[in-house]
Amino acid sequence: MSTDTGTQIYVDTFFARQPVFDADKHVFGYELLYRKSPLEKSANFSDKDVATLSVISTALLSPPEPNQAGKKIFIHFSRMSILSDVPAALAPQTTVIEVEPVAELPAEYEAALRAVKGKGYSLALNHFIPGECTPKLLELADIVFIDMPGKDEAGLKATLAELGTCQCLLAAKRVEDDAQFQLAKQLGFNLFQGFFFEKPIIVPGRKLPSNKITRLNIYRTLEKDDMDLEELTRNIESDVSISFRLLTFINSLAFGLRYKVDSIRHAIMMLGWQQIKSWLWLVVLSDVMPADKTSELPYLSSIRAKFLERAAHNHHVQSVSPDTLFLMGLFSLLEPMLDTPMRELVGSLPLDDEVKAALCGEKNRYADWLSVARCFESGDWSNLDELTRTLGLDPITVASSYCEALVWAKSLYEQPAGNA
């Protein structure tokens, strides 16, 4: 299987990547949620599984910014996998081993955990509950995850009190909105995981600035069926920032060119109409998003977009256009990016009414495709199975399409062209 960057990727694995943020909403790392097949729910890994995990963690899940080298990948391992020294196949400097709390720590298991820590791996304790974890395991933990749902401020304080003087990073898990995020910050949590960053903070009466509306409207011209090379070249050359990003992108290592591309016209001809449109839309998203928003939002949008496009293309779907699915995925997170209701935004988007309705939460044929993307992001495998059956999709082809999307997004965002 090939991607736009020429990378060959094949997986027979369902997995999801979920960001873990620091208090400034910068990406600290990604948790990898893994399922070998629709019939298996466990986290016991064979040698073949470890090879797949290694590919995913090193080639697919690297953070978008080049200055974020060394960000962590969180992977849950069962006790049997730890005893079998499975994590040894992964890089210790970037791998965080997640384990479940235990009331008793057998000597053999404790020795295995100490051994992996001795090799340089970090250890995270998942789903900490007071009274259900031996102090011996707490002493080994570098990070402790505490679930937010169902806990008020008093309950969280009581849970934190149980940790005593534990020298570890506190991680709030399943943080669902900004109120929970702010509470966790106030209580001293260091790391935050959940879908809070996808939730808009709507202020009644606030309008989208006219310059952002204008920027979105300008790029309606990208939806022409045929490329006007001269017009597009002139438009890009008139914008110094976009010109710089385009030339940086085309000359990046992702393309492996033997010569330098030094003209906008040449860059456009090499990329082709479809890829230049995709790239320019990503630039638009970065430009209209406020500076205080996490870079994960446009990054996730690009993954959604390419995933939906590739899934439709790889299945030769006739009922929906892959290009239309690309744009739907790309715009699906505009609401949290701009803290503006989607119904106010869709009027500026070059989309069919049915796609706009799906973005606004209405049920139709496009909404199911968007739900497939969300299932991957949340690791909701049971709903993913149901949706793939409903849409007549092959699960393995869907999983491989997701890998293609990650490779493609990484090739864009690891270069200055993606974030300038």
C-alpha positions as CSV (number, residue, x, y, z in Angstrom):
1,M,0.0,0.0,0.0
2,S,1.4,3.4,-0.9
3,T,0.7,6.8,0.4
4,D,1.1,10.2,-1.3
5,T,4.7,10.3,0.1
6,G,5.6,7.0,-1.4
7,T,5.8,5.2,2.0
8,Q,4.7,1.6,1.9
9,I,2.4,0.8,4.9
10,Y,0.4,-2.3,5.7
11,V,-1.2,-3.2,9.0
12,D,-3.8,-5.7,10.1
13,T,-4.4,-3.9,13.4
14,F,-6.9,-1.6,14.9
15,F,-5.4,1.2,17.0
16,A,-6.1,4.7,18.1
17,R,-3.8,7.5,19.1
18,Q,-4.9,9.9,21.8
19,P,-2.9,13.0,22.8
20,V,-1.7,13.6,26.3
21,F,-1.2,17.3,27.0
22,D,0.7,19.4,29.5
23,A,-0.9,22.3,31.4
24,D,-0.2,24.6,28.4
25,K,-2.0,22.2,26.0
26,H,1.2,21.3,24.3
27,V,1.4,17.6,23.3
28,F,3.4,15.7,25.9
29,G,2.9,12.4,24.0
30,Y,0.3,10.0,22.6
31,E,-1.4,7.0,24.1
32,L,-1.7,4.1,21.7
33,L,-4.9,2.1,22.1
34,Y,-4.4,-1.2,20.4
35,R,-6.6,-4.2,19.3
36,K,-5.2,-7.0,17.3
37,S,-8.5,-8.0,15.6
38,P,-12.2,-7.4,16.0
39,L,-12.3,-10.6,18.2
40,E,-9.5,-9.7,20.6
41,K,-9.7,-7.1,23.4
42,S,-6.5,-7.9,25.4
43,A,-3.2,-6.3,25.4
44,N,-1.0,-9.4,25.2
45,F,1.5,-9.0,22.4
46,S,3.1,-11.6,20.2
47,D,6.4,-11.0,18.4
48,K,4.4,-10.0,15.3
49,D,2.3,-7.5,17.3
50,V,5.5,-5.9,18.7
51,A,6.8,-5.4,15.2
52,T,3.6,-3.6,14.3
53,L,3.7,-1.5,17.4
54,S,7.3,-0.5,16.6
55,V,6.3,0.6,13.1
56,I,3.3,2.6,14.5
57,S,5.1,4.2,17.3
58,T,8.2,5.3,15.4
59,A,6.9,5.9,11.9
60,L,3.3,7.0,12.5
61,L,2.9,8.6,15.9
62,S,5.7,11.1,16.0
63,P,4.5,14.6,17.1
64,P,4.0,17.2,14.3
65,E,6.5,19.8,15.4
66,P,10.2,19.2,14.6
67,N,11.2,20.6,18.0
68,Q,9.1,18.0,19.8
69,A,11.5,15.1,19.2
70,G,11.4,12.7,22.1
71,K,7.7,13.1,23.0
72,K,6.3,10.0,24.6
73,I,4.3,7.1,23.3
74,F,2.1,5.5,26.0
75,I,1.4,1.8,25.5
76,H,-0.6,-0.5,27.9
77,F,1.0,-3.8,28.6
78,S,-0.4,-6.8,30.5
79,R,1.5,-8.5,33.3
80,M,2.3,-11.4,31.0
81,S,3.8,-9.0,28.4
82,I,5.9,-7.4,31.0
83,L,7.2,-10.8,32.3
84,S,8.0,-11.7,28.7
85,D,10.0,-8.5,28.3
86,V,7.9,-7.5,25.3
87,P,8.6,-3.7,25.8
88,A,12.3,-4.3,25.0
89,A,11.5,-4.1,21.3
90,L,10.5,-0.4,21.7
91,A,12.7,2.7,22.3
92,P,13.0,3.3,26.1
93,Q,13.6,7.1,25.7
94,T,10.2,7.6,24.1
95,T,8.1,4.7,25.5
96,V,5.9,4.9,28.6
97,I,4.8,1.5,29.8
98,E,1.2,1.6,31.2
99,V,0.2,-1.0,33.8
100,E,-2.9,-1.5,35.9
101,P,-3.0,-1.1,39.7
102,V,-2.6,-4.3,41.8
103,A,-3.3,-4.8,45.5
104,E,-0.3,-7.2,45.8
105,L,2.9,-7.1,43.8
106,P,4.4,-10.6,43.3
107,A,8.2,-10.7,43.5
108,E,8.6,-11.8,39.9
109,Y,6.4,-9.0,38.6
110,E,8.1,-6.4,40.7
111,A,11.5,-7.6,39.5
112,A,10.3,-7.3,35.8
113,L,9.0,-3.8,36.4
114,R,12.2,-2.7,38.0
115,A,14.2,-4.2,35.1
116,V,12.3,-2.2,32.5
117,K,12.7,0.9,34.5
118,G,16.4,0.2,34.8
119,K,16.5,0.1,31.0
120,G,15.2,3.7,30.9
121,Y,11.5,3.2,30.3
122,S,9.0,5.3,32.2
123,L,6.2,3.6,34.1
124,A,2.6,4.9,34.2
125,L,-0.1,3.6,36.6
126,N,-3.4,3.5,34.9
127,H,-6.9,4.2,36.5
128,F,-5.6,4.7,40.1
129,I,-8.2,4.1,42.8
130,P,-7.5,4.7,46.4
131,G,-7.1,1.5,48.4
132,E,-6.7,-0.7,45.4
133,C,-2.9,-0.3,44.7
134,T,0.0,-1.5,46.7
135,P,2.5,1.2,47.8
136,K,5.3,-0.8,46.2
137,L,3.8,-0.2,42.7
138,L,3.2,3.5,43.5
139,E,6.9,3.9,44.4
140,L,7.8,2.6,40.9
141,A,5.4,4.8,39.0
142,D,6.6,7.9,37.2
143,I,3.1,8.9,36.1
144,V,-0.2,8.2,37.8
145,F,-3.5,8.5,35.8
146,I,-6.7,9.4,37.7
147,D,-10.1,9.2,36.0
148,M,-12.0,12.5,36.1
149,P,-15.6,11.4,35.4
150,G,-17.8,11.0,38.5
151,K,-15.5,12.9,40.7
152,D,-16.1,16.4,42.1
153,E,-13.4,18.6,43.6
154,A,-13.7,17.0,47.1
155,G,-13.4,13.5,45.6
156,L,-10.3,14.4,43.5
157,K,-8.7,15.9,46.6
158,A,-9.3,12.7,48.5
159,T,-7.8,10.7,45.8
160,L,-4.8,12.9,45.6
161,A,-4.4,12.7,49.3
162,E,-4.0,8.9,49.0
163,L,-0.9,9.4,46.9
164,G,0.8,11.0,49.8
165,T,4.4,12.0,48.9
166,C,4.5,9.9,45.7
167,Q,7.1,11.5,43.5
168,C,5.3,11.2,40.2
169,L,3.5,13.3,37.5
170,L,-0.2,13.5,38.1
171,A,-2.3,12.8,34.9
172,A,-6.0,13.5,34.7
173,K,-7.7,11.0,32.4
174,R,-11.0,11.3,30.5
175,V,-11.0,15.1,30.8
176,E,-14.2,15.9,28.8
177,D,-14.5,19.7,28.9
178,D,-12.7,22.9,29.8
179,A,-14.3,23.0,33.2
180,Q,-12.7,19.7,34.1
181,F,-9.4,20.8,32.6
182,Q,-9.4,24.0,34.7
183,L,-10.3,22.1,37.8
184,A,-7.5,19.5,37.3
185,K,-5.0,22.3,36.6
186,Q,-6.1,24.0,39.8
187,L,-5.6,20.8,41.8
188,G,-2.0,20.4,40.6
189,F,-2.3,17.8,37.8
190,N,0.6,17.9,35.4
191,L,-0.8,16.0,32.4
192,F,-4.3,15.8,30.8
193,Q,-5.9,13.3,28.5
194,G,-9.4,13.4,27.0
195,F,-11.5,15.2,24.4
196,F,-11.7,18.5,26.2
197,F,-9.6,20.1,23.5
198,E,-12.2,19.3,20.9
199,K,-15.0,21.1,22.8
200,P,-15.6,24.7,21.9
201,I,-15.9,27.4,24.5
202,I,-18.9,29.3,23.0
203,V,-19.5,32.9,24.2
204,P,-23.0,34.1,23.3
205,G,-23.0,37.0,20.9
206,R,-19.3,36.6,19.9
207,K,-18.8,36.8,16.1
208,L,-16.1,35.3,14.0
209,P,-13.7,38.2,13.0
210,S,-14.3,39.4,9.4
211,N,-10.7,38.7,8.4
212,K,-11.1,35.0,9.2
213,I,-14.4,34.8,7.3
214,T,-12.7,36.5,4.4
215,R,-9.8,34.0,4.5
216,L,-12.3,31.0,4.4
217,N,-14.2,32.6,1.5
218,I,-11.1,33.3,-0.5
219,Y,-10.3,29.6,-0.6
220,R,-13.6,28.7,-2.1
221,T,-11.7,29.2,-5.4
222,L,-9.7,26.0,-4.6
223,E,-12.9,24.0,-5.2
224,K,-12.8,24.6,-8.9
225,D,-12.7,21.3,-10.9
226,D,-9.9,22.4,-13.2
227,M,-6.6,23.9,-12.1
228,D,-5.7,27.3,-13.6
229,L,-2.0,27.1,-13.2
230,E,-1.3,30.7,-14.0
231,E,-4.0,32.1,-11.6
232,L,-2.9,29.8,-8.8
233,T,0.7,30.6,-9.2
234,R,0.0,34.4,-9.1
235,N,-2.2,34.0,-6.0
236,I,0.4,32.0,-4.1
237,E,3.3,34.2,-5.2
238,S,1.3,37.2,-3.8
239,D,1.4,35.7,-0.3
240,V,5.0,35.6,1.0
241,S,4.2,33.3,4.0
242,I,2.4,30.7,1.8
243,S,5.1,30.9,-0.8
244,F,7.8,30.2,1.8
245,R,5.9,27.3,3.3
246,L,5.2,25.7,-0.1
247,L,8.8,25.8,-1.1
248,T,10.0,24.5,2.3
249,F,7.4,21.7,2.0
250,I,8.3,20.6,-1.5
251,N,12.0,20.6,-0.7
252,S,11.6,18.6,2.5
253,L,13.0,15.2,3.0
254,A,9.5,13.8,2.7
255,F,9.8,14.0,-1.1
256,G,13.4,12.9,-1.4
257,L,14.2,15.1,-4.4
258,R,17.7,15.2,-5.9
259,Y,17.4,18.8,-6.9
260,K,16.0,22.0,-5.3
261,V,12.6,23.3,-6.4
262,D,12.9,27.1,-6.5
263,S,9.8,28.3,-8.2
264,I,6.1,28.3,-7.2
265,R,5.0,27.2,-10.6
266,H,7.4,24.2,-10.5
267,A,6.2,23.3,-7.0
268,I,2.5,23.3,-8.1
269,M,3.2,21.2,-11.1
270,M,5.1,18.6,-9.1
271,L,2.4,18.4,-6.4
272,G,-0.6,18.4,-8.7
273,W,-4.0,20.0,-8.3
274,Q,-5.4,17.7,-5.7
275,Q,-2.5,17.7,-3.4
276,I,-1.9,21.4,-3.7
277,K,-5.5,22.0,-2.7
278,S,-5.2,19.7,0.3
279,W,-2.0,21.4,1.4
280,L,-3.5,24.9,1.0
281,W,-6.5,24.0,3.0
282,L,-4.2,22.9,5.9
283,V,-2.5,26.3,5.7
284,V,-5.9,28.0,5.9
285,L,-6.7,26.1,9.0
286,S,-3.4,27.0,10.7
287,D,-3.9,30.6,9.7
288,V,-7.4,31.1,11.0
289,M,-6.9,29.3,14.3
290,P,-6.2,31.5,17.4
291,A,-2.7,31.2,18.8
292,D,-3.9,29.9,22.2
293,K,-5.4,26.8,20.6
294,T,-3.4,23.5,20.6
295,S,-1.7,22.5,17.4
296,E,-3.3,19.1,17.8
297,L,-6.6,20.4,16.4
298,P,-5.4,21.1,12.8
299,Y,-3.2,18.0,13.0
300,L,-6.2,15.8,14.0
301,S,-8.3,17.5,11.3
302,S,-5.7,16.6,8.6
303,I,-5.7,13.0,9.8
304,R,-9.5,12.8,9.7
305,A,-9.6,14.3,6.3
306,K,-7.0,12.0,4.7
307,F,-8.4,8.9,6.5
308,L,-11.9,9.5,5.1
309,E,-10.6,10.2,1.6
310,R,-8.3,7.1,1.6
311,A,-11.0,4.8,3.1
312,A,-13.5,5.7,0.4
313,H,-10.9,5.5,-2.3
314,N,-9.5,2.2,-1.2
315,H,-13.0,0.7,-1.1
316,H,-13.9,2.2,-4.5
317,V,-17.0,3.8,-2.9
318,Q,-19.4,5.2,-5.5
319,S,-22.0,6.7,-3.2
320,V,-19.8,9.5,-1.8
321,S,-16.8,11.4,-3.2
322,P,-13.4,10.9,-1.5
323,D,-12.7,14.6,-2.1
324,T,-15.9,15.6,-0.4
325,L,-15.1,13.3,2.6
326,F,-11.6,14.9,2.7
327,L,-13.1,18.4,3.2
328,M,-15.7,17.2,5.7
329,G,-13.0,15.7,7.8
330,L,-10.8,18.7,7.4
331,F,-13.5,21.1,8.6
332,S,-15.0,18.8,11.3
333,L,-13.0,20.5,14.1
334,L,-13.5,24.2,13.1
335,E,-16.0,24.7,15.9
336,P,-13.4,24.1,18.7
337,M,-10.7,25.8,16.7
338,L,-12.7,29.1,16.4
339,D,-15.0,28.7,19.4
340,T,-17.9,29.5,17.0
341,P,-21.0,27.3,16.5
342,M,-20.7,25.1,13.4
343,R,-24.0,26.4,12.0
344,E,-22.4,29.9,11.8
345,L,-19.3,28.5,10.1
346,V,-20.7,26.2,7.4
347,G,-22.0,29.2,5.3
348,S,-18.4,30.1,4.5
349,L,-17.5,26.5,3.5
350,P,-17.5,25.1,0.0
351,L,-19.6,22.1,0.9
352,D,-22.9,20.5,-0.2
353,D,-25.9,21.1,2.1
354,E,-25.9,17.4,3.1
355,V,-22.2,17.6,4.2
356,K,-22.9,20.8,6.2
357,A,-25.8,19.0,7.9
358,A,-23.5,16.2,8.9
359,L,-21.0,18.7,10.4
360,C,-23.8,20.3,12.4
361,G,-24.7,16.9,13.9
362,E,-27.5,15.8,11.7
363,K,-27.8,12.1,10.8
364,N,-27.2,11.2,7.1
365,R,-24.9,9.1,4.9
366,Y,-22.0,11.5,5.6
367,A,-22.4,11.4,9.4
368,D,-21.6,7.7,9.5
369,W,-18.3,8.3,7.8
370,L,-17.4,11.0,10.3
371,S,-18.4,8.6,13.1
372,V,-15.9,6.0,11.7
373,A,-13.1,8.6,12.2
374,R,-14.2,9.4,15.7
375,C,-14.3,5.7,16.6
376,F,-10.6,5.4,15.7
377,E,-9.7,8.4,17.8
378,S,-11.6,7.1,20.9
379,G,-10.8,3.4,20.4
380,D,-14.5,2.6,20.3
381,W,-14.0,-0.7,18.6
382,S,-17.5,-2.1,19.0
383,N,-19.1,0.9,17.3
384,L,-16.4,0.8,14.7
385,D,-17.3,-2.8,13.9
386,E,-21.0,-1.8,13.6
387,L,-20.3,1.2,11.3
388,T,-18.0,-0.8,9.0
389,R,-20.7,-3.4,8.6
390,T,-23.3,-0.7,7.9
391,L,-21.1,1.0,5.3
392,G,-20.0,-2.3,3.8
393,L,-16.3,-1.6,4.6
394,D,-13.5,-4.1,5.1
395,P,-12.0,-3.6,8.6
396,I,-8.4,-4.3,7.6
397,T,-8.7,-1.9,4.7
398,V,-10.1,0.7,7.0
399,A,-7.2,0.2,9.5
400,S,-4.7,0.5,6.7
401,S,-6.3,3.6,5.5
402,Y,-5.9,5.1,8.9
403,C,-2.2,4.3,8.8
404,E,-1.9,6.0,5.4
405,A,-3.5,9.1,6.9
406,L,-1.1,9.2,9.8
407,V,1.9,8.9,7.5
408,W,0.6,11.6,5.2
409,A,-0.2,14.0,8.1
410,K,3.2,13.4,9.7
411,S,4.9,14.2,6.4
412,L,3.1,17.6,6.3
413,Y,3.4,18.6,9.9
414,E,6.9,17.5,10.7
415,Q,8.1,20.2,8.3
416,P,8.1,24.0,8.9
417,A,5.5,24.2,6.1
418,G,2.9,22.7,8.3
419,N,3.1,24.9,11.3
420,A,4.6,28.3,10.3
